Every structure is written in C-alpha cells, then in structure tokens.
Amino acid sequence: MADTPKLSEVEHVKDASNYLRGTLAESLINPITGALYPDDTHLIKFHGSYQQTDRDLDSERKRQKLEPLYSLMIRVRVPGGVASATQWERMDELADQYGNGTLKLTTRQAFQLHGVLKRNLKKTIQGFNAVMLDSISGCGDVNRNVMFNPNPHQSRVHEQVYEITKAIGAHLTPRTSAYWELWLDGESKYSSVPNEGEGDFEPIYGKTYLPRKFKIALAVPPHNDTDIFANDLGLIAIEEKGQLLGFNVTVGGGMGMTFGMPETYPRLGDIIGYVPADKVVDVCEKVVTIQRDWGNRENRKFSRLKYTLDRVGLDTFKQELNQRLGFDLEPARAYEFKSSGDAFGWTTGPDGAQHLTLFVEGGRVADRPGQQLKTALREIARFHTGDFRLTGNQNLILANVAPEHRLLVEATLAQHGIQVAATHYSGLRRGALACVALNTCSLAFAEAERYIPQLIDRLDGVLAELGLLQDDIIIRMTGCPNGCARPYLGEIGLVGRAVGRYNLYLGAAFNGERMNKLYKEMLDEDGIVAALTPLLQEYAQNRQPQERFGDFTIRQGYVQPTTHGQNFHA
C-alpha cells in the first residue's frame, strides 16, 4: 500500500477550519495582542486579509519590549477593475478612517487597504460591503480577482468579455457562509451570500480548497494589458467582424520562485486550444478542479498549477480536461498581441464616451507635497457620473466622463498638481510596476514601491541624454522573488535579494509573451545604473527600426531568450 502523502501545515489548518471559520471569532476579540492566533493567520487570507507588521518599527518596539505593531492588509475584489464613484468614495473614506490614509491599486485590479488594526477589521469590511464590494477570496488558496481590460465600453466585444469576467468570478467564489457570518452578522447586500437554510458545501473547491492560489485573466488582442500568460488560466478573446466567438485557453502561468531553489521558476502559460464563449465558464471550473485534485499538497513551493503541468505533462492534462468537459477543445485560433501597457491621457470610445487614463506611480493613491492625488480623486468622485477603473498596471481610468465634466476633471486635477499629459512622465516611468515590499510585506528582502521612483530618476537622466526619454520600456521591481509585480515580464526586471541589493533581469518581450533572464546579481543602485547605461547607449545607437529594448538585449547577446520556465535559470 502506498504511503499516505504528508500534507503541509496549511492543509491541516484548512481541513480543521470548518469551512474557513477556525478560531477567527476568538482571535478578533482577544484584547491581549494585536495579532491573530497562528492558525488563523492562514485562514484570514481566504477572507481577503493578511496579517502584517510595520517592519520600520520592529527594532525599536523590540527594544521597548513591545510586540510588533500588528495590522491587517485588506484586499478588496473588483472584477475586471470596474468600480463606481460611490465605491471609490467609500474606499477613500475607509482608508482614512481605519487604514493608513492611502489606497493601493494592485496589479490584479483590486483595492488594498493597509494598516487596519484588528479591532477595526470587521467595521472596515462592513463598510465596503455596504457599497456592494467584498474581500472574500481576495487572497487564499482559491481563485483570486479575475482580471480584464477595465474599459468594457471600448467595443461590443469588450462589453461581452467583461460580462464573462464577472460570471467567472461569481462562479468561482467560495460558497462557505463563514465570510458573511464572521464579518456581516449573517447578512449581506451582496449577491454571493448563500441561500437561507443551506449548509456549507463547496461543490468546486471541496473542504480543503485548492493547494495554492489560482489566478485567471482575460484579454482582447492586440492589448495584453492583463499579462495573460502570467496567470494559471488565461483567456484570449477571438472575435470576427466585431463579434465575440470564443477564447484561446492558456494554462500554467505563474511568477513566483524561491532563491536558491532552481527547481522553482516563473513560467508562462501554454495555449492548449480554443473554446466557444458559451462554454468558457465550464472550462474554468474544470481546470480549477483538476488542480484541486492533482496539485501538490505536501510542499507549497510546488503547489501552483505550473508545477502540476510540468509534472504530469501537458498532453495528459489536456486529455483529463477534455474528459471532464465531455468535449474536446478545438485547435487554437490566430491572434496577435502588440503591447502589455496602458494608453494614457484622454481617449474617445466608439460610442463617443470620454475616458481619462491617469498614471499612478506604484499604484499608491496618496497625498504628497505638490501632488494631492487622493484629495483630487475624492473631489472628482463627488460629481463624476461614470466609473473609476483599476488597470492591471496599477493605473486608473476615469471612464465615461460626462461632456460637461471634462473641463472640471482637468481643473480639479491641475489644482492638486496632477499631470494628465502622458509626456510629463518618461516612457520608463509610465511602464513601471512595483509591489508593496517594505515596510509591510513580511516576505520582502528589499524595497520596491518606495524606492523605484528614485532609481527611475537616475535612469531618466541617462535616457534624456540618449534621446530615449519618451521611449516605452517596461521596468518592474519586487522586494522578493515571489513576483507580485510580474518582474520576470519586465524588459528590465529587478528582484530584491537584500536591503539595497537586486538581481537584474533582461530580455522580456514588450507584449508579454516572453520572460526575461538573469543578467547580473546583487547590484546596488550604482551597480544597476552602471550595468544599464552602456546597454541603453548601444540601444540608442544600434537598434533596428521599431525594435524594443527587450528584443535588442537578446539580439545583441546580453542574455539568451527564455523559451520556457524550466530553462529560466539556464
């Protein structure tokens, strides 16, 4: 008889949790500490929250014999990134009332509130639930916020795909009533609440949910603005004469890895076929259930779908998927991606509607000296009759601006020091992504969001001298190798190794279809600038027409192309 697999600690916690309840109720009312009980720190993630500390204060608090300053980060789901003005106002209010006074727009089109104390967690969740937002499965071993281009008014196809995005998110939301019981006293204005009298049962996830987190994104070519291939499951819309036909299906993407473990690696998804639009929700469910049944529950470092695929083989996975579906996926159809970034400034939709895409550095909505972005957006929310839309690149779209409000929007932004023109920022800054990292992320080895503006200031000086200041180059920085800002898809990728030290990666594709590769290790700021300056000089002098920086570094032999996750470290 085969040995029973040894399950990870988190698997035992989930199994004993009574559908994600655990002892959270007791943790929340324990007045002795600002922290949760250890097992509950795992379960709280399924409810959309992470326990954190302010690492800037840890040493001083330890010296004073105080426990760390514990707080909670809350991730609020926004399917497809579309939020109403009322929802924006409420999130802004909660950030001031219970958080640290800022909003973080994430690389998965969600809101994050930081610095929420344990005693305020329930009141905060009730606050955004009252405007039809929730945080269930914002984190945890479930499907996360489903991503899509945040402007469904861009075309009829975009509108159709946005509706499918919402349907996938709703279908894969956990069915447990624990969320409503713990935070909302059993009541909810949101449609996901279980029907009265129904017992807890997870028809898709089962009692122990998935082995690890699961991510889904959709995109309409030629714009890969959700980085389709970085997701466990990607859906590439196929249209004909302005009508949505279906989707090419990709599986097996994921950005995380662990330093010193070459058997871990980032990976881009593989295209496995095409499915008509009316069957796509079923495909999503069946892919999730295969990962539920086949994923590694012994070692969480190998629990993502990408490792399941490389262990069992893509053909075996496709055969199982076809069997569970009861039909075969069709051959993939032709498509082309040209970019993975956002289009800044004012745009006009096919229906004549006006939309303004604002650059938000690091996705952090805050008031700073000379730039009161948070205040400006709060004032706009009070009269704006359209939407606030979070992009997958940490930026914000003021969508469907009424004609009579355009000048008022511009005046409000200008009054608070916010620039609308994309050319006010360099191409490098416009294409930058950064994770939160220090001071709140417990996994971070180095800075990211707080530091990357300083680094870009120096690199912009180099670019200006070379005449490249407005050239779009994708730079991404994370404080650790887990890849939350998708650094392995940056033409310039920087991954923190220690405080002030980064690994430098080069060679990703501008359209998100090729990862980068390690170029130099353990560089400080001077080392990064010194390494990139001669490459940028040569790029300015010797690039081919329309050649992107990532392609140039490969053509010139600075790095070899990464063709698959398993040769990422080669």
C-alpha positions in Angstrom: 0.0 0.0 0.0 1.4 3.4 -1.0 2.3 5.8 1.8 -0.2 8.5 2.6 1.2 11.8 1.4 2.4 14.1 4.1 0.3 17.2 4.0 1.6 20.7 4.6 0.7 22.5 7.8 -1.8 24.8 5.9 -3.7 21.7 4.6 -4.3 20.6 8.1 -5.4 24.1 9.1 -7.9 24.2 6.3 -9.2 20.7 7.0 -9.9 21.6 10.6 -11.3 25.1 9.9 -15.0 24.2 9.5 -15.1 25.9 6.1 -12.7 28.8 6.9 -14.0 29.7 10.4 -11.2 28.3 12.6 -10.9 30.4 15.7 -11.2 33.7 13.9 -14.1 34.9 16.1 -12.0 34.3 19.2 -8.9 35.9 17.6 -10.7 39.1 16.8 -11.9 39.7 20.4 -8.7 38.7 22.1 -7.6 42.0 23.7 -4.1 40.9 24.8 -2.5 41.1 21.4 -3.0 42.9 18.1 -2.3 39.6 16.3 -4.4 36.7 15.4 -3.9 33.1 16.6 -1.2 31.4 14.4 -3.6 29.1 12.5 -6.0 32.0 11.9 -3.3 33.9 10.0 -3.7 31.3 7.3 -7.5 31.4 7.3 -7.8 35.2 7.3 -6.3 35.2 3.8 -9.4 33.5 2.4 -11.4 36.4 3.8 -9.2 38.8 1.9 -6.7 39.9 4.5 -3.1 39.4 5.5 -1.6 40.0 9.0 1.4 42.3 8.8 3.7 44.4 10.9 5.3 47.7 10.3 8.9 46.5 9.8 10.3 50.0 10.1 9.3 50.0 13.7 10.1 46.4 14.7 13.6 47.0 16.1 12.5 50.0 18.2 9.4 48.2 19.5 11.5 45.1 20.4 14.0 47.4 22.3 11.0 48.8 24.2 9.8 45.2 24.9 6.6 45.7 22.9 5.2 43.3 20.5 5.4 44.2 16.8 2.8 46.7 15.5 0.4 44.2 14.0 -2.2 45.3 11.5 -4.2 43.8 8.6 -4.0 44.5 4.9 -7.4 44.0 3.2 -7.6 43.2 -0.5 -11.0 44.2 -2.0 -12.1 42.4 -5.1 -13.0 44.4 -8.2 -13.9 42.0 -11.1 -12.4 43.4 -14.3 -11.4 46.5 -12.3 -14.7 48.4 -12.7 -15.8 50.4 -9.6 -18.4 53.0 -9.3 -17.9 56.6 -8.0 -19.8 55.6 -4.8 -17.5 52.7 -4.3 -14.4 54.8 -4.8 -15.7 57.3 -2.2 -16.3 54.6 0.3 -12.8 53.1 -0.2 -11.3 56.6 0.2 -13.2 57.1 3.4 -12.3 53.8 4.9 -8.6 54.4 4.1 -8.7 57.5 6.3 -11.0 56.1 8.9 -9.3 52.8 9.6 -6.3 52.5 7.3 -3.1 54.4 6.8 -4.7 57.1 4.7 -3.7 55.7 1.3 -5.2 53.3 -1.2 -3.1 50.8 -3.1 -4.2 49.8 -6.7 -2.9 46.3 -7.2 -1.5 44.5 -10.3 -4.7 42.4 -10.2 -7.1 45.3 -10.4 -8.0 45.2 -6.7 -8.0 47.8 -3.9 -5.7 47.3 -0.9 -6.2 48.9 2.4 -3.1 48.9 4.7 -2.7 49.5 8.4 -6.1 48.3 9.6 -6.0 47.4 13.3 -7.6 44.1 14.3 -10.3 45.9 16.3 -11.3 47.8 13.2 -11.3 44.9 10.7 -14.9 44.0 11.0 -16.1 47.6 10.7 -13.9 48.1 7.6 -15.3 45.0 5.8 -18.9 46.0 6.7 -18.0 49.5 5.3 -17.2 48.3 1.8 -19.8 45.6 1.7 -22.4 48.3 2.1 -21.5 49.5 -1.3 -21.5 46.1 -2.9 -17.8 45.2 -2.6 -16.3 42.2 -0.9 -13.0 40.7 0.0 -13.9 37.0 0.1 -11.2 35.1 -1.8 -9.1 38.3 -2.3 -6.3 36.1 -1.0 -6.0 32.4 0.0 -6.0 29.1 -1.9 -8.8 29.9 -4.2 -9.4 31.8 -7.4 -8.4 35.4 -6.9 -9.8 38.6 -8.5 -10.5 37.9 -12.2 -8.7 40.4 -14.5 -9.8 42.0 -17.7 -9.4 45.3 -19.7 -11.1 47.8 -17.4 -13.0 49.6 -20.2 -15.9 47.5 -21.4 -17.1 50.5 -23.5 -14.1 50.2 -25.7 -16.1 47.9 -28.0 -19.0 45.5 -28.1 -16.5 42.6 -27.7 -15.0 44.3 -24.6 -18.5 44.6 -23.1 -19.2 40.9 -23.8 -15.9 39.8 -22.3 -16.4 41.9 -19.2 -19.7 40.2 -18.6 -17.9 36.8 -18.9 -15.3 38.1 -16.5 -17.9 38.8 -13.9 -19.6 35.4 -14.5 -16.3 33.5 -13.9 -15.6 35.4 -10.7 -19.0 34.8 -9.3 -19.0 31.1 -10.3 -15.6 30.5 -8.6 -16.4 32.5 -5.4 -16.3 30.2 -2.3 -19.8 29.1 -1.2 -19.0 29.0 2.6 -21.2 31.2 4.7 -18.2 31.9 7.1 -17.5 35.2 5.5 -21.0 36.5 6.0 -21.2 35.0 9.5 -17.9 36.5 10.8 -18.0 39.9 9.2 -21.6 40.8 8.4 -23.5 39.1 11.2 -25.0 36.7 8.6 -26.5 39.4 6.4 -25.3 40.8 3.1 -26.4 43.1 0.4 -24.1 41.3 -2.0 -25.4 38.5 -4.2 -22.8 35.9 -3.2 -24.4 35.2 0.2 -25.7 31.6 0.4 -29.5 31.0 0.5 -31.1 30.7 3.9 -31.0 27.2 5.3 -28.3 25.9 3.1 -25.4 24.2 4.8 -21.8 24.9 4.0 -20.7 22.9 0.9 -18.0 23.7 -1.6 -19.0 22.0 -4.9 -16.0 23.2 -6.7 -13.3 23.6 -4.1 -14.1 20.9 -1.6 -13.4 21.1 2.1 -9.7 21.9 1.8 -10.0 24.3 -1.2 -7.0 24.5 -3.7 -3.4 23.5 -3.0 -2.4 27.2 -3.7 -3.7 30.4 -5.1 -5.2 30.5 -8.6 -5.3 33.4 -11.0 -7.4 34.0 -14.1 -7.2 36.8 -16.6 -8.9 37.7 -19.9 -7.7 39.9 -22.8 -8.8 41.2 -26.1 -6.0 41.4 -28.7 -4.0 43.3 -29.6 -3.7 44.5 -26.0 -2.3 42.1 -23.4 -2.8 44.6 -20.6 -3.6 41.9 -18.1 -0.4 39.8 -18.8 -2.5 36.8 -19.8 0.5 34.3 -19.8 1.4 35.1 -16.2 -1.8 33.5 -14.9 -2.8 29.9 -14.0 -5.5 30.3 -16.6 -5.7 32.8 -19.4 -8.4 33.5 -21.9 -7.6 35.3 -25.2 -10.7 36.6 -26.9 -11.2 35.7 -30.5 -13.5 37.9 -32.5 -14.8 38.1 -36.0 -16.3 41.3 -37.6 -16.8 42.8 -34.1 -18.5 39.8 -32.6 -17.0 37.6 -29.8 -16.7 34.0 -30.9 -14.7 32.4 -28.1 -11.3 32.2 -26.4 -7.9 30.6 -26.8 -7.2 28.9 -23.5 -3.8 29.2 -21.8 -2.8 27.2 -18.7 0.2 27.1 -16.3 1.4 30.6 -15.8 2.8 31.9 -12.6 5.5 34.3 -11.5 6.8 33.0 -8.1 10.1 31.2 -7.4 12.5 30.8 -4.4 16.1 31.9 -4.4 18.5 29.0 -4.1 15.9 26.5 -5.4 16.4 26.2 -9.2 13.6 23.6 -9.2 11.3 26.6 -8.7 10.8 29.0 -11.5 8.4 31.5 -13.1 6.5 30.2 -16.0 4.3 31.5 -18.8 1.1 29.7 -19.7 0.8 27.3 -22.7 -2.0 27.7 -25.2 -4.0 24.4 -25.2 -6.9 25.1 -27.6 -10.0 27.2 -28.3 -13.4 27.1 -26.7 -16.7 28.9 -27.7 -17.8 31.7 -25.5 -20.8 29.9 -24.1 -18.6 27.1 -22.7 -15.8 29.1 -21.2 -17.1 29.2 -17.6 -17.3 25.4 -17.6 -13.7 25.3 -18.9 -12.6 27.5 -16.0 -14.3 25.3 -13.5 -12.9 22.1 -14.8 -9.3 23.4 -14.9 -9.7 24.5 -11.3 -11.0 21.0 -10.3 -8.1 19.3 -12.0 -5.7 21.5 -10.0 -7.7 20.8 -6.9 -7.3 17.0 -7.4 -3.8 16.9 -8.9 -2.0 19.8 -7.3 0.8 19.2 -4.7 -0.5 19.5 -1.1 2.8 18.4 0.5 5.1 21.3 -0.4 3.5 24.7 -1.1 6.6 25.8 -3.0 5.5 23.3 -5.7 1.7 23.7 -5.4 0.9 26.0 -8.3 -0.7 24.7 -11.5 2.5 25.3 -13.4 4.3 22.6 -11.4 1.3 20.2 -11.8 1.5 20.7 -15.6 5.3 20.1 -15.8 4.9 17.0 -13.5 2.1 15.3 -15.4 2.7 16.7 -18.9 0.6 19.0 -21.0 -0.9 16.2 -23.1 -2.1 14.3 -20.0 -3.6 17.5 -18.6 -5.5 18.2 -21.8 -6.8 14.7 -22.0 -8.2 15.0 -18.5 -9.7 18.4 -19.2 -11.4 17.1 -22.3 -12.8 14.1 -20.4 -14.1 16.3 -17.6 -15.7 18.7 -20.1 -17.3 15.9 -22.2 -15.9 17.6 -25.3 -12.6 18.4 -26.9 -11.1 21.8 -27.0 -10.8 23.0 -30.6 -7.4 24.0 -32.2 -6.2 27.4 -31.1 -7.1 30.3 -33.4 -4.8 33.1 -34.7 -4.3 36.3 -32.7 -1.7 38.9 -32.2 -0.6 40.9 -29.1 1.3 44.1 -29.6 1.6 45.6 -26.1 1.0 45.0 -22.4 0.8 48.5 -21.1 -1.9 51.2 -20.7 -2.8 54.1 -23.1 -2.5 57.3 -21.1 -4.4 60.6 -21.4 -7.8 61.2 -22.9 -9.4 58.7 -25.3 -12.7 58.5 -27.0 -14.7 55.3 -27.2 -16.6 54.1 -30.3 -19.8 55.4 -28.7 -18.2 58.9 -28.2 -17.6 58.5 -24.5 -14.6 60.2 -23.0 -12.1 58.3 -20.8 -9.0 59.6 -19.0 -6.2 57.2 -18.0 -4.1 58.6 -15.2 -0.6 57.4 -14.3 -0.5 56.4 -10.6 3.1 55.8 -9.5 3.4 52.4 -7.8 -0.4 52.2 -7.7 -0.4 54.3 -4.5 -3.2 56.8 -4.2 -1.9 59.3 -1.6 -1.5 63.0 -1.0 2.2 64.1 -1.3 3.7 67.6 -1.3 2.7 69.2 -4.5 0.6 66.2 -5.6 -2.6 65.6 -3.8 -3.9 62.7 -5.9 -6.1 61.2 -3.2 -7.9 64.5 -2.5 -8.3 65.3 -6.2 -9.9 61.9 -6.9 -12.2 62.3 -3.8 -13.4 65.6 -5.1 -14.0 64.2 -8.6 -15.9 61.2 -7.2 -18.5 63.6 -5.8 -19.5 64.8 -9.2 -18.3 62.1 -11.6 -21.2 60.2 -13.1 -19.0 57.5 -14.8 -16.7 54.9 -13.3 -13.4 54.5 -11.6 -11.5 51.7 -13.3 -8.3 50.0 -12.0 -5.9 48.7 -14.6 -3.7 45.7 -14.3 -0.7 48.1 -14.5 -1.6 49.9 -11.3 -3.1 52.9 -13.1 -6.6 54.4 -13.0 -9.2 55.2 -15.7 -11.8 57.9 -15.1 -14.3 56.3 -17.5 -17.4 57.7 -19.2 -16.7 61.3 -18.2 -19.8 63.4 -19.0 -19.0 66.1 -21.6 -19.9 68.9 -19.2 -17.5 67.4 -16.6 -14.3 67.1 -18.7 -13.0 70.6 -18.0 -13.9 70.2 -14.3 -12.0 67.0 -14.1 -8.9 68.6 -15.7 -9.2 71.7 -13.5 -9.6 69.6 -10.3 -6.5 67.5 -11.2 -4.4 70.6 -12.1 -5.4 72.4 -8.9 -4.0 69.4 -6.9 -0.8 69.1 -9.0 -1.8 66.1 -11.0 -0.5 65.9 -14.6 -2.7 64.5 -17.3 -0.3 64.5 -20.2 1.5 61.2 -20.6 4.6 63.0 -21.9 5.0 64.6 -18.5 6.4 61.2 -17.4 9.2 59.3 -19.1 8.4 56.1 -21.0 10.3 54.1 -18.4 8.2 55.6 -15.5 5.0 55.0 -17.4 5.8 51.3 -17.8 6.9 50.7 -14.2 5.3 48.3 -11.8 6.3 47.8 -8.2 5.0 45.6 -5.3 4.4 47.0 -1.8 7.6 45.3 -0.3 9.0 47.1 2.7 7.8 48.2 5.1 4.7 46.0 5.5 5.3 42.8 3.4 6.8 40.1 5.6 8.4 38.4 2.6 10.3 41.4 1.3 14.1 41.4 1.3 14.4 44.9 -0.2 12.4 48.0 -1.1 10.3 48.2 -4.2 7.3 50.7 -4.3 9.1 53.3 -2.0 12.4 53.0 -3.9 11.7 52.6 -7.6 10.9 56.3 -8.2 14.4 57.3 -7.0 16.0 54.7 -9.3 13.9 55.9 -12.3 15.0 59.5 -11.6 18.6 58.4 -12.2 17.8 56.3 -15.2 15.7 59.0 -16.7 18.8 61.2 -16.7 20.6 58.6 -18.8 17.7 58.2 -21.1 17.4 62.0 -21.6 21.0 62.3 -22.7 20.4 59.5 -25.2 17.1 60.9 -26.7 15.2 57.9 -25.3 13.2 59.7 -22.6 9.8 59.1 -24.3 10.6 55.5 -25.5 8.4 53.0 -23.7 10.5 50.5 -21.8 8.9 48.1 -19.2 10.7 48.1 -15.8 9.3 46.1 -12.9 10.6 45.8 -9.4 9.8 43.5 -6.5 11.2 43.1 -3.0 11.4 39.3 -3.2 11.3 36.6 -5.9 7.5 35.8 -5.4 6.8 38.1 -8.4 3.7 40.1 -7.3 4.6 42.9 -9.8 5.4 40.3 -12.5 9.1 41.3 -12.6 10.0 38.4 -14.9 8.0 40.0 -17.7 9.9 43.3 -17.4 12.3 44.3 -20.2 14.2 45.4 -17.1 13.4 43.3 -14.1 14.7 44.0 -10.6 14.2 41.5 -7.8 15.3 42.2 -4.3 17.9 40.0 -2.7 18.8 42.1 0.4 18.3 45.6 1.6 19.6 47.8 -1.3 20.6 44.8 -3.5 18.8 43.5 -6.5 19.2 40.9 -9.2 18.9 42.4 -12.7 17.0 40.5 -15.4 16.8 41.5 -19.1 15.1 40.3 -22.3 11.3 40.1 -21.8 9.0 40.8 -24.7 7.2 44.1 -24.8 3.9 42.3 -25.5 4.2 39.9 -22.5 4.9 36.7 -24.5 8.5 36.1 -23.3 10.1 36.2 -19.9 13.4 37.8 -19.1 16.6 36.1 -17.8 19.2 36.9 -15.1 21.9 39.3 -16.3 23.7 40.4 -13.1 23.3 39.7 -9.4 23.3 41.6 -6.1 23.6 45.1 -7.6 23.2 48.3 -5.6 21.8 51.4 -7.1 25.2 52.5 -8.6 25.6 49.0 -9.9 22.2 49.0 -11.6 22.8 52.3 -13.3 26.4 51.2 -14.3 25.1 48.0 -15.8 22.2 49.5 -17.7 23.9 52.7 -19.0 26.1 51.0 -21.7 23.2 48.8 -22.9 21.0 51.9 -23.2 23.7 53.7 -25.1 24.1 50.9 -27.5 20.4 50.6 -27.9 20.1 54.3 -28.8 22.9 53.8 -31.4 22.3 50.4 -32.9 18.6 49.4 -32.5 16.7 48.3 -35.6 13.5 50.2 -36.6 10.7 49.6 -34.1 13.0 47.3 -32.1 12.1 47.0 -28.4 14.7 47.1 -25.7 14.0 43.5 -24.5 14.4 42.2 -28.1 17.6 44.2 -28.5 19.2 42.7 -25.5 18.6 39.3 -26.9 19.7 40.1 -30.4 23.0 41.6 -29.0 23.6 38.5 -26.9 23.5 40.1 -23.5 21.1 37.3 -22.4 19.6 34.2 -24.1 15.9 34.0 -24.6 13.8 32.2 -22.0 11.7 29.8 -24.0 10.1 28.0 -21.1 10.0 28.3 -17.3 12.2 25.2 -17.0 15.1 27.0 -18.8 14.6 30.3 -16.9 17.7 29.6 -14.8 19.8 28.2 -17.7 
